[in-house]
């Protein structure tokens, strides 16, 4: 999974047109996924956040 994200990230960054926007978007997605995973692991309900 991490390898796939790294390859996708490298491909997005290589494209100079809008690379910064894509990079920020990818970072936001990663933070979101990590947050949901952490909440789920802690036994919290994602809908209450």
N, C-alpha and C positions, 0 to 999 in steps of 0.2 A: 504494500500500500504506500509506504513512504517513498519507495523507489519510483512508483508511478507518479506521485505528486512531484518528485524532484525532476523527472523527465518533462512533465507538463510545464513546470515552472521554467525550466531551461528553454523550452520551446517558446513560451510566452515572452520571456525576457529577450530572446533573440530577435523577435519582431519589434523593431524600433517604434513603429506607429502605435501609439497608445500603450506602450509597454508598462509605463508607470501606473496607468489606470488598471491594467490587468493584474499587475503585481499587488496593488493595494486590494483589489477584489479578491484575489487568491488568499491573501493574508487574512482578510475578513472572514472568508469561508472557513479557513483553518481554525481561526479563533472560535467561530461559532460551533464547529463540529467538536472541538476540544471541550468547550463549555458544556455542551449537551451531554457529551460522554462523561464528564466529571460529575455533573448533576445526577445522571442516571446511576453511576457507580456509587454515589453517596446515598442512593435510595430516595432522592428527591423527585418530585413530579415536575417535569419540564413546563407543563402548562401553568404552573403557579408562578413562574418567573416572568 
